[in-house]
Amino acid sequence: MKVIYKPIGVVLGLIGGILGKRAFNAVWKRVDEEKPPKATTKETTIAKVVSAAALQAVIFKVTRVVVDRAGARGWERLTGSWPGEKRPKPADDDDD
């Protein structure tokens, strides 16, 4: 069943990305009247560039996780099978 879920997971990832972009644009409009600056925008501050990037990263990741989780729960209700890992993998002690 996990193999069948793979294409659904890809579509959910795309949907999450689209929703994340829309959410970021909506939030940024409340932060600043200008569009978010790119790293190569000359007439802006580094603080504004980094703030925009950090906000975008958080919104994108959270949105994608929420969509992925909802998809996994829906798949489980529909099929009775969880499409991913049952438990988190143990932490690797060598990464300290």
Buried (B, 14 or more C-beta within 10 A) or exposed (E): EEEEBEEBBEEBBEBBBEBBBEBBEEBBEEEEEEEBBEEEBEEBEEEBBEBBBEBBEEBBEEBBEEBBEEBBEEBBEEEEEBBEEEEEEEEEEEEE
